[in-house]
Amino acid sequence: MATDGAAGSGPTARRLVLGAQLRRLREASGISRDEAGYSIRGSGSKISRLELGRVGFKERDVADLLSLYGVTEESEREPFLELVRRSNEPGWWNSYNDLMPSWFQDYVGLEESASRIQTYEIQFVPGLLQTETYARAVASQGRPEAPDAEVDRRVGLRLHRQRLLTQPRAPRLWAVIDEAVLHRPIGGRAVLRAQLEHLLQVTALPTISLQIVPFELGRSAAEGAFTVLRFAEPEIPDIVYLEHLCGALYLDKQEDVEVYSKVSHRLAVDALTPEATRRSLSAALREL
């Protein structure tokens, strides 16, 4: 079992890797999901959730499944059981659980484990590129009743997420934003100015690319904001994340991901190049 790729990733990625490995073992053994579920006092749907990494693992369940699949040597079983233990470690975001719905907790865990993040935004600067004051304005917008302490923690969560961009194994971030974002005065002109200056700074990093979809393009190839997460671990499929008012969708079927990959490519072609984007940022700053 190859676990090295997942060893440096977060618990969400480890869960996905473990689920994929167990699915391969089950299929190689010719055992149905229902049969596997029965062996751990569960159902076929429970096995499906485990194999998709949607739920946590119990060490006893994994040990029973390994026995069912013919993995009996201690040296072969231990890497799986160690991955169970590591996948159940709480992520750093656990202390913010009271602020985050469960569907967003999943996203933060996946984001932390991604090797490449492709995102398209039409209203705001992407969260990973926001300044503290801009993030505060976004967190409090439309929520005047929110206590200051809650807003502080929401901003803290966003800033903590940004740490992954400066880690030794930082993911590649490719962001495309609508030109309107540069002119929407979230938090006021001073906040927007600081935000644009920050974008000029961070886009000088080799791991961050930013492109702007100009007004003159008219309608873009995308109908709304989305993010595509790609992973170094071959067991984890690319995932498309779509957020809506009542929750979020996670698309991992190859045909769905392919649609968004094509849209991403079209956006990259239609948008200003990263160099032209930096010039556009400088021009927007002069206007402010």
LINNOR-V34406 format. One record per residue. N is the residue number from 1. PSI is psi in radians with two decimals (none if undefined). D_FIRST is the distance of its C-alpha to the first C-alpha in Angstrom with 1 decimal. Layout:
n = [N N]
psi = [PSI PSI]
d_first = [D_FIRST D_FIRST]
This chain:
n = [1 2 3 4 5 6 7 8 9 10 11 12 13 14 15 16 17 18 19 20 21 22 23 24 25 26 27 28 29 30 31 32 33 34 35 36 37 38 39 40 41 42 43 44 45 46 47 48 49 50 51 52 53 54 55 56 57 58 59 60 61 62 63 64 65 66 67 68 69 70 71 72 73 74 75 76 77 78 79 80 81 82 83 84 85 86 87 88 89 90 91 92 93 94 95 96 97 98 99 100 101 102 103 104 105 106 107 108 109 110 111 112 113 114 115 116 117 118 119 120 121 122 123 124 125 126 127 128 129 130 131 132 133 134 135 136 137 138 139 140 141 142 143 144 145 146 147 148 149 150 151 152 153 154 155 156 157 158 159 160 161 162 163 164 165 166 167 168 169 170 171 172 173 174 175 176 177 178 179 180 181 182 183 184 185 186 187 188 189 190 191 192 193 194 195 196 197 198 199 200 201 202 203 204 205 206 207 208 209 210 211 212 213 214 215 216 217 218 219 220 221 222 223 224 225 226 227 228 229 230 231 232 233 234 235 236 237 238 239 240 241 242 243 244 245 246 247 248 249 250 251 252 253 254 255 256 257 258 259 260 261 262 263 264 265 266 267 268 269 270 271 272 273 274 275 276 277 278 279 280 281 282 283 284 285 286 287 288]
psi = [2.25 1.95 -0.04 -0.71 -0.58 -0.23 -0.61 0.05 3.05 3.07 -0.56 -0.78 -0.68 -0.68 -0.72 -0.73 -0.80 -0.76 -0.74 -0.68 -0.73 -0.64 -0.74 -0.69 -0.75 -0.82 -0.67 -0.48 -0.13 0.53 2.34 2.85 -0.70 -0.74 -0.74 -0.72 -0.71 -0.63 -0.36 0.46 0.61 -2.62 3.02 -0.60 -0.56 -0.73 -0.70 -0.78 -0.68 -0.78 -0.44 -0.04 0.40 -0.28 2.87 2.80 2.54 2.38 -0.65 -0.73 -0.78 -0.68 -0.74 -0.69 -0.70 -0.73 -0.75 -0.63 0.07 0.23 1.69 -0.36 2.30 -0.67 -0.47 -0.56 -0.64 -0.71 -0.62 -0.79 -0.59 -0.66 -0.59 -0.86 -0.74 -0.54 -0.33 0.02 2.39 2.43 2.89 -0.47 -0.07 -0.56 -0.17 0.19 -0.55 -0.31 -0.36 2.30 2.76 -0.61 -0.47 -0.50 -0.73 -0.73 -0.79 -0.71 -0.70 -0.74 -0.75 -0.49 -0.13 2.62 -0.35 2.31 2.08 2.16 2.55 2.22 2.51 -0.23 -0.71 2.83 2.38 2.48 -0.64 -0.22 0.14 2.53 2.94 -0.76 -0.62 -0.77 -0.65 -0.70 -0.70 -0.74 -0.51 -0.16 2.21 0.10 1.05 -0.34 -0.15 2.24 2.59 -0.67 -0.66 -0.75 -0.73 -0.75 -0.60 -0.71 -0.72 -0.69 -0.78 -0.74 -0.62 -0.70 -0.60 -0.29 -0.46 -0.37 -0.28 0.16 2.77 -0.66 0.88 2.47 2.76 2.17 2.14 2.02 2.41 2.28 2.64 2.53 -0.48 -0.51 -0.59 -0.29 -0.08 1.95 1.12 2.07 -0.07 2.96 -0.69 -0.71 -0.75 -0.71 -0.83 -0.63 -0.75 -0.66 -0.67 -0.71 -0.67 -0.65 -0.88 -0.48 -0.04 -0.24 2.47 -0.30 -0.02 2.21 2.39 2.34 2.55 2.32 1.95 2.73 -0.71 -0.22 -0.49 -2.24 2.32 3.02 -0.29 2.56 -0.20 3.06 2.57 2.85 2.38 2.15 2.25 2.59 2.63 -0.53 2.15 -0.36 -0.34 2.12 2.78 2.54 2.32 2.28 2.17 2.10 2.44 -3.12 -0.52 0.07 -2.50 2.75 2.46 1.97 2.16 0.04 2.42 -0.72 -0.58 -0.78 -0.64 -0.66 -0.82 -0.50 -0.72 -0.69 -0.72 -0.76 -0.73 -0.71 -0.72 -0.61 -0.74 -0.56 2.88 2.59 2.83 -0.65 -0.78 -0.56 -0.72 -0.65 -0.67 -0.67 -0.74 -0.67 -0.71 -0.62 -0.70 -0.63 -0.54 none]
d_first = [0.0 3.8 6.2 9.2 10.9 11.2 12.3 15.7 16.2 18.1 17.4 18.0 15.3 12.7 14.1 13.9 10.2 9.6 12.2 11.1 7.7 10.2 12.7 10.9 10.4 14.0 15.4 14.1 15.8 18.9 19.3 21.4 21.0 24.1 23.0 19.8 22.1 24.5 22.1 21.7 25.4 24.9 25.4 23.8 24.5 22.6 19.4 20.2 20.6 17.4 15.4 17.5 16.9 20.6 20.8 19.4 17.2 18.6 16.6 18.7 17.9 14.1 14.7 17.1 15.0 12.2 15.3 16.7 13.8 13.9 11.0 13.6 12.6 12.7 10.4 7.6 9.1 9.9 7.1 7.6 11.3 11.5 10.5 13.2 15.6 15.2 15.4 18.7 20.3 23.4 23.6 26.7 28.4 28.5 32.0 33.2 32.2 35.9 36.6 33.7 33.3 29.9 29.4 29.9 27.6 24.7 26.0 26.2 22.6 21.5 24.1 22.7 19.3 20.7 21.0 24.1 26.7 29.5 32.3 35.8 38.5 42.0 43.5 42.0 40.4 36.6 35.6 33.5 36.7 39.3 41.6 42.2 45.7 44.5 41.7 44.3 46.6 43.9 42.9 46.6 47.8 49.2 48.5 51.6 51.2 47.9 48.4 48.0 45.4 43.2 43.6 42.8 39.5 38.7 39.4 37.4 34.3 34.8 35.4 32.2 30.2 31.8 30.4 27.1 29.3 30.2 26.9 25.6 22.8 25.2 24.6 27.0 29.6 31.9 34.6 37.5 40.4 43.7 46.7 48.3 45.8 47.7 50.9 50.1 51.4 48.9 50.4 53.3 54.1 53.2 49.8 49.2 50.5 48.1 45.2 46.1 46.5 43.0 41.6 43.4 41.8 38.2 38.3 39.1 35.5 33.4 30.6 33.0 35.0 37.7 39.8 42.8 43.9 47.7 50.4 51.9 48.9 49.9 47.2 43.6 40.9 39.3 40.9 39.4 37.0 33.2 30.1 27.1 23.8 21.3 17.9 16.0 12.6 12.6 11.3 14.5 17.8 21.0 23.1 26.9 28.6 32.2 34.3 37.5 40.1 38.5 34.8 32.2 30.3 26.7 26.3 23.0 24.2 24.3 28.0 28.8 26.8 28.5 31.9 31.3 29.9 33.1 35.2 33.5 34.4 38.0 38.4 37.4 40.0 42.7 42.4 43.9 41.9 40.5 43.5 46.0 44.3 45.0 48.6 48.8 47.6 50.3 52.9 52.0 52.4 55.8 56.9 56.0]
